[in-house]
Amino acid sequence: MPRESLLNVPNFLSAVRLPLAVVVFACIVDRHWLAGFIVFSVASATDWLDGWWARRYGPLTLVGRNLDPLADKVLVCGTFIYLIPVEGAGILPWMVTVVVGRELVVTGIRGMVEATGKKFSADWFGKLKMVLQCATILGVLLIQWVRSGAFDADSLERVQLVVLWAMLAATIGSGVQYLVKAARLLKQ
């Protein structure tokens, strides 16, 4: 089996999400909402860009297949954890437990399925879940920034509440879908 190069554009884009996540966490702690919104937006864009690049130009590597979802989980789960104590964010501990728990379960299941030699890639439901998770986080950061300028955020908060509940439904739904898919693959 040939050795994979670790140095490629998709792996770089995935890896860059890790320090960007730390910057987002610092922005939340220091209440730099607009900076956090911008950095999280850039980090989220690297998720889309690394997958697009790997499919278009290559390489699709084992390292990339593992580094990309790991970086996503650090960014998204870590940001949700940091948002729990933010007053008015609407992010409750049980919600974060659902998000983190789903990510841990799916990661564990993916490892079991792929250890049998079968592929267990993200599907459209998992991608929708990721989009809604990112939209929820971006919404919270944006609302906090608007509030910090003493502006009214009522209409944004109503939209944010819908996105939050849609994200939770997609997180649970995609987790159940992955469990069913894994059970079928492991029976074969």
N, C-alpha and C positions, 0 to 999 in steps of 0.2 A: 504494500500500500504506500503510495507516494506521500511525502510530508507536505502538509499544508503550510502556506505562508501565513503568518499572523499579521503581516503588514500589508493591508489592503484597505481600500476606501470604505467598504461596508463595516469592517471591524473597527476602523478608526472612528467612524460616525457613531457606532454603538458605544465604544469606550468613552467617547467625549460626553455622553449623557451622564456618566458617573460623577465627574467633577461639576457638571452643570446642576445636577441634583443637589449637591452640597451647597452651591450658590443659592438655589431656590430655598433650601431650608434656612440658610442664614437670612435671606430676605424676609421670610415669614417671621423669624424670631425678632428681627429688627424692625418689622412692620414697614418694609420698603415694598409696598404692594405693586406699584407699577413696574419696578425692576424685577420683582418676582414673576409678574405676568409675562414680561418680555423674555426673561431667561427660560421660563417654563415653555413658552411658545417655541423658542429656538430648539430646546431639547426635544419637544414633541415632534417638531419638523424633522429632526435627525432620525427619528424612528421611521417615519415614512420614507425619507430619502435613502437610508441604508438598505431597506428592502427593495426599493425601486432600482437602486444601483446594482445590487447583487443579482437581481433577476435580469436586468438589461445588459450589464457589462461583465458580471461575474466578479469574483468567484463566489459560488455558493459553497460555503465551507462548514464543517462540523463546529469549528470554533464560533463562527458567526451564528449558526443555528442555536447555540447556547448563550453566547454573549448578548445578543439582541434582546431576548426575553428577560434575561437577568437584569440588564440595564433598565428595561421598562419597569420591572418590578421595584427596583430600588427607587427610581424616580417617582412612580405613581404611589406606591405604598408608603414610602417615606414622606411624601408631600401630604398625603391624607393624615398620617400620624401627626405631623407638625401642625396641621390645621385643627386638630381636635380642641386645643385650648383657646382658639381664636374666638373671641366673643362675637356672636352674630353670624358665624360662618355656617352654622347649621349642620356641621359634621360631628356626628355623635360617635362615641366609642363603639357601639354595636355595629354601626355602618362600616367603620374601618375594619372591624373584626370580620365582617362579611367579605370585604374586598381582599384583605390579607389572607384570610382563610381559603378563599377560592383560589388565589394565586399559588399558595403553598400546595393545596391538594392537586391542582392541575399540573404543577411542576413535578410533583412526586409521581403522578400517574404517567405523565409524558416520559419520565425516565424509565419506568417499568415497561411501558409499551415499546419504547425504542431499544431497550436492552434485548428485546426478542427479535430485533432486526426490522421491525415495522416502523414506517414513518408516522408521526403523530403531529402534524403541522397545525398551525392556527387556521381556523376557517372564518367564514364571514361573520358568524355570531361573536367569535372572540375578537375580531377586528372592530365590530360595532361596539362591543363592551369597552375596548380601549379608547375609541373615539369619545364615547360618553363619559368615561372616567376623566379623560383630558379636558373635555368641555366643562365638566363639573368643577374641576380644579381651577381652570381659567375663569369660570364664572365667579367663583368665590374670591379669587384674587382681584378681579375687576371690581366686584361689588365693594370689597374692602377699600380699594383705592378711591372709588367714587365717594364712599362714606367719609374717608379721611379728608376729603375736600369739602365736607359739610354739604354735599349735594344729596338730593333725594334719590334713593335707589329702589323705591318700592316696585316699580314695573320690572326692573332687572331681577329683584328678589323672587317675584312670582314665576318668571321664566326659569330662574335657577332652581326653584323647588321642583318644577316639572322635570328638568334635566337630571336632578339628583335622584328622583324616584325612578326615572327611566334607566339611569345608570345602575341602580341597585337591582332592578328587574333583569337587566341584561347581564349583570355580573352573576346573579344566581342562575338565570336561564342558561347561560353559556357554560357555567360550571356543571350543571346537570347534563347538558348535551355532551360535554367531554367525558363525563362518567359513563354515559350510555355507549358512546363511541369506543371508549377504552375497553369496556366489558365485552363488546362485540369482537374487537381485535384480539383480545387475550383469549377468547374462546376458540378462535381459529387455530 
